[in-house]
Amino acid sequence: MDRISFEVEGVQHYGIARQMGFIMQQARAPLLVPVLKLLVVLCLAMSVMLFVERVYMGIVIVFVKLFGHKPEKRYKWEPLKDDLELGTSAYPMVLVQIPMYNEKEVYQLSIGAACGLSWPSDRIIIQVLDDSTDPIIKNMVEVECQRWASKGINIKYEIRENRNGYKAGALKEGMKHSYVKLCDYVAIFDADFQPEPNFLWRTIPFLAHNPEVALVQARWKFVNADECLMTRMQEMSLDYHFLVEQEVGSSTYAFFGFNGTAGVWRMSALNEAGGWKDRTTVEDMDLAVRASLKGWKFLYLSDLKVKNELPSTFKAYRYQQHRWSCGPANLFRKMAMEIIRNKKVTMWKKFYVIYSFFFVRKIIAHVVTFVFYCVVLPATVLVPEVEVPKWGAVYIPSIITLLNAVGTPRQAFYVGKILTKATFIGLLEAGRVNEWVVTEKLGDALKTKSGGKAARKPRIRIGERQV
């Protein structure tokens, strides 16, 4: 009886599969093929847009490098000097903000680096904005601030009752204190950033001597780029962003997206733009666009680097990339018409912000990467009636990949170099041919350490932190 039931059920399943196959075959020509052809055309158009944008930025970068289009030649820069009559009051007042959230591993480094900034001691205020929810970590941060205060550093430890607005909310709340009204400029560093002592001496003169400049942005330097393959890939991507995208924006239209850290704002420009807003997850880009629409200019310094860490766990990386992809798209939706209606900036700058900065780099680049290469191209293999031209499937992606690798060429070919080297070591029986290194396992045992001395100190990892 069971055998008969099994055979009947098998026949039914076979019949259903056959019907589904017949339906797909009937729908293939009138429905599937036209839809796939339309997707191919759209994806090819987006690929061309991305390709043209990459080539344009490459040409601008070559021009900048060949003709020495350095910031010192475009803007006045002179070191600030002492005034015998005014004394240190001749120097502008600088506020240094450090927003943090449960930063147990890095709070001492960031606070120490900020307190180590070289600037007249009576003309700088360090403001630690602690949104920590862990009472132990919160107490540790407060004690660290008190320790620096006992050394004569003008440091303020600020907390709030809630985390509304996250980082933007913390920065906005920090601007409400009375002592902030005395400040001319504000430098912002996330909790894992460690500026060099001369950071202010290199950035403030650009703001002091050029009243039209609102922001001076430094480049990020990654201290853990060689930790794993994921951090190397991030370094390659972010180096392209800093070496190409930021440089192009600064050199052509004096506009680029503020990176949220390692930058100095003119306080009057920040206030004129409307201050910090928490309507998107990219409050830094939001502020930069609003300030640019007011006519302010931005300056990027590629030779000024600030050390920081890259996310070395996939969970932290995934959250970061979600914020960096979702936020700009949402901001574009909210500000597109405001940019179009603006009358303080030129038509070319509005076109650059809307088309190049937002549409191509923040939307098209992500859509075409997934839809074209992960969905449409594999689908055309199953539907031979739809063809993708070789230039769209091979040439354009190859050139874009090479242009993206221009920032850090050593990282772009890192994996291939390792595998090729290892292959030749095996063929030639070189010195390391029999080397055996046990693959490191980072399981729960490292967290509990139930017994015995750990063979290796666990690496510091960036978890879910506020950046």
N, C-alpha and C positions, 0 to 999 in steps of 0.2 A: 504493500500500500504506500509506504514511504517512498519507494523507488518511483512508482507511478506519479505521485505528487511532485517529486523532484523533476521528473522529465517534463511534466506539464508546465511547471514553473519556468524551466529552462526554455521551453518553446515560447512562452509568453514574453520572457525577457528578450529573446532573439527577435520576436515579432516587433517589440517596441523599438529595439535598436535599429531594425530594418526600416521601420516607419520614420524614425528620426533622421536616418541617413537619406531617405527619399525626400523628406521635407527640406533638408539642407541642400540637396542637389537641385531641387526645384527653385529654391530661393537664391541659389548661388549667382546665377546670371542676372536676374532682375533686381536683386537687392544687395548682396554681399559685394559683388565686383564693383558696382558704381560707388558704393560707400567707401570701399578701400581705395579706389582711384582718387576720390575726392580727398581722402586723408593724405595720400601720397603727394598730391599737388600742394596742399596746405603745408605739409611738413617740409617739402622742398623749398617753398617760399620762405618759411621761417629759417631754414638752414642758410639760405642765401643772405637773409637779413643779418643773421649771426656772423656769417663769414665776412660780410662787408664791414661790420662793426669791428671785428677782430683785426682786419687788415688796416682799417683806418687808425685804430689805436697803435698798431705796430709802426705805421708811418710816422705818427706824431712822436712816438718814443725815439725812433731813429733820429728825427730832427732835433729833439731835445738833447740827445747824447752827442750828436755831431757838432752842434752849434753852441753847446754850453749854455743852454737856456736855464741857468741856475736861479734859485730864489733871490740870491744876493744881487743879481743883475736886474731883476724885475721889481724888487722892492728895496727900499732903503733899510740898511742894517748898520747900526753903530753900537758899540758896547756902551751900556749905561755907566756914567761916571759919577764920582762923588762930588758933592757940592759943599764947599767949605762953609757957606752961610747956612744952608738948609740942613746939612748933615744927612742922615738917613731918610729924612722926610722927603727928600727929592726922589726917592724910589717909589714906584707905585705899590699899592697894597695888594697882596696876592692871597687868595683863598685856595687852599688845596683840599678837595673833597675826596673821601675814600668810602664809597658805599660798599657794605659787606653784609653777607647773610650766612651764618654758621660756617665761617671760614677758619676752622680749627687749624688746618695745616699751614696756612699762608699769612695769617693776620699779623704775625710778628714781622715777617719780611716786608710786607707792604707798608705798615706803619713806620718801621725803621727806615725804609727808603724815603718815605715822605718827610720824616723828621730830619733826614740827612741832606735834604735839598739845600744848596748854598744860596742864601738870600739874607739880607739884613733881618735879624731876629725880631725886630719890632715892626717889620713890614710884611709878615707872613703869618697866616693862621691855618693850622691843620685841623680839618673837621672830619671826624670819623662818624659816619652815619651807619649805625649798627641796627640792622633789622633781624638779628639772630633770634630764633625761637627757642634755642637750647639755652637754658639758664646758666649752665656751666660754661659754655663758650662765651656767652654774653659777659659773664663775670671776668673771664680771662682777658677779653678785649678791653674791658674797662680798667683792669689792673695794669695792662700794658700802656694804656693812655696815661694813667696816673704816674707810671714810672718815667715816661718821657716828660711829663709836666714837671716832675721833681727835678729834672735836669735843666729847667728853664725854657723848655719849648712851649710855645703858645698853641696848645692842642685842646680841642673841644670834643668831648664824647657825647654824641647826641643819639637819643632813641625816640621812638614814637609808640603809640598805643596799638597800632595796627599796621598791616603791610599793604594798605590800599595803594594801588598803582605800582607796586613793586619798586624797581629801581627808580623809575621816573617819579614816583610818589616820595621816595626817600630824598632824592635830590631837590624836589620842589619844597619839601618840608624844611630841608636844610637852608634854603635861601630865605626863609622867613625870620631868621634870628637877627637881632639888631646889629650885631657886629659885622654881618655880611654887607650891610649898606655902606660900610667904610671901604670896601674892596673895589679895586678897579678891574681886576682879572680873576678868573677862576680856572684852576687846573684840576682835571678829573682823572683819577686812576682807579681802575678796578682792583679788587683785593689781591690778585696775583701779579700785579704789575710793579716793577721795581725800577723807577727812573734813576738815571745817573745824577750825581750831585749838581752838575752844571746845566741841568735841563732848563731851568728858568732863565739862566743867563743867555741861552741860545734861542729861546722862543719869545720871551717878553720884548726884546728890542724890536722885533718885527711889528708887534702890536703898538708899541710906544711911538714908533716913528712913522707908521702908516695908518692914519685914522680910518681908512676905508676897510681895513682888514678886521674881520670879526673872529676868525679862528685860525690857529696854527696847530696842525696835526702832525704828530710824529709817527714813525714806522714801528711796527711790532717786531721784536726779535724773540724767537722761540727757544727756550732753554732745554726743552725736552723733545726737540724735533726728531732726534735719532732713537727715541725710546722703542718705537715699533713701526710697522709698515703704515698703520693708520695715521700716526702723527707725521710721517714723512709725506703722505699724500695730502694731508691738511696743509703742511708747510708749502708744498708746491702750489696749491690752489690759492692760499692767502698771499704768498709772495707775488703771484701774478696780479692779485688785487692791488697790492701796495706798489709794486714796481711799475705797473702799467696803468690800471684803471685810475688810481688816485693821482698818479703823476699826470696823466692826460687831462683829467678834470681840472687840476690845479693850473696847468700850463696854458690851457685854451680858454676856458670860461670862468676860471677862478671859483669853480664849484665842484664839490664832491661830497659824498656822504660822511658825516662825522662818525668815527668808529666807536664812539661812546666812552673812550678812555685814551690816555696818552695824548691829550690835547689841551690847549689853553683857549678859553673864550674871553672875549671882551664883555664885561658885565653889562654894559649899556646895550650891546647888540643882542645879548641873550634876553634881556628884559623887553626890548623893542619887538622881538620876534614872538613874544607871548609866554616865554619861560617854558618849563617842562610840562609836557602833556602825556597822559597815560592812555590815550585812545587806541594805540597800537602797541605791538611788542618791540617796535624799533623807535623808541623815543628819541634816540640820538639822530637818526635820519630825519625824523619828523621835524626836530628843531633846526637841522641844517637846511632843509628845504624852505621852511618858513623864514629863516634869516636871509637866505639867498633871495627870496622874493621881495625882501625889503631893500635889496640893493647891496648888501654886504658881500665882501669878497673873502675867500678862504685860501689858505696857503698850506701846502704839504711839503714837509722836509724829509726827503728820502734818506738823507745821511744821518738823521737823528733817530736812534733806535732805543726802544724801551723794552726791557726783558719781561717776558711773561710765559705762561704755560699753555700748552694745547690740551684739549680733552683727550685722555688716553684710554677711556672706556667708551664702548659703543653707545651705552645708554646716555652718557653726557653729550657725546657727539650728536646723537639723534635729536635730543632736545634742542641743542644749539642750532642745528641746521633747520629744524622746523621753525624756530623763531626767526632765523635769518631769511627764510624763504616766504613764510606766511606774512610776516610783518610788512615787508616792502610792497607786496601785492595789495594788501589791505590799505596801506597808506596811499598807494597810487589811486585806488578807487575813491578814496576820500578827498584827495587833493587835486585830481586831474583838472576839474573845472576851475578851481581856484588858481591854478597855474596858468591856464589859458586866459582867464579874465585879467590877470595881473598886468599892470601898466608901467611898473617900475623897472622891469628888465626887458632886454631886447627880444625880438621874435626868435632870433637864432638861439639864444640861451634857453628860451622856453621849449624850443624844438629839441635841444640837446637834453634837457631834463626829462621831458615827457617820452621822447622816442629812445634815445640812447641809454640814459641812466635808468629809467624805469622799465619801459616796454621791452627792449631787447635784452638787457642784462639781467633784469629781475624777474621777467615773466617768460619771454621767448626761450631763453637759455635753458630754463628748467623744464618747460613743456616739451621742447623738441628732443631733449635728452632722453626723456622717458617714452613719450608717445611714438617718436620716430624709430629710435633704436631698440626699444624693448617691446613694442606692440606692432607697429606697421611693418617694419622690415621682416620680422619672423612670420607675420601673416601672409606676406607676399610669396613666401616659400611654399605655403599651402595652397595658394591661389595663383597658379602660373599665368592666368589671364592678365594679371596686374604686374607690370614691370617697373622697376626703379632704375633710372639712368645711372650709369657708372659714376658720373661726376657727383651725383648727389649721395650715392651710397658709399663711395670710396674716397674720391679726391677732396671734397669739402671737409668731411670729418677728419681726414688725415692732416690737412693743413691747419685746421682749428686746433687739433691736438698738439701739433708742433708749436703753434703760436702760444698756446697755454703753458707749454713747458719752458718757455723762454725765461721765466722768472728764476727757476731753480733747475737748470739742466742736469745737475748731478743727481737730483732726486728723481727726475723723470726716467732716467735709465738705471736706477738703483737696482730694481728687481732683476732686470735682464742681466745686469753685470754680475750679480751674485750667482745666478743660475749658470751662466756661461762659465764663470771662473770655476765653480764647483765641478762642472762637467769635465773641463780640461784637467783639473786635479785628479779626477777619477781615471781618465784616459792615460795620463802620463805617470800615474802613481806617485804624485808629488808628496811632500812632507805631511800634509794633513789628510791623506787619503783614508786613514783608519781612525780619524778623530771621531769620538762618540760623545756628544753632549746631550744629556738627558733633557727632554723638553720640559720647561718649567710649567708646573700646574699651580694656578692661583685659585684654589677652592676655598671652602669654608674653613678648612683646617688652619689657614693662615690667620683667620679672624679670631678663632678661639684659642689657638696655641695651648692645647690641653696639657701638653707636657713636653719637656726638653727644650733646649735652646734652639731658636730658629737658625737655620743654616744661612739665611740671607734676610736682610732687613727688607720688609715690604716697601714697594715704591709708593711714593705719594701720588695719589690719583685725584683728579678733579671730579667731584660728584655733582650733585644738583646745586649749583651755586648761582648767585644772582650776578649776571654780567650784562 
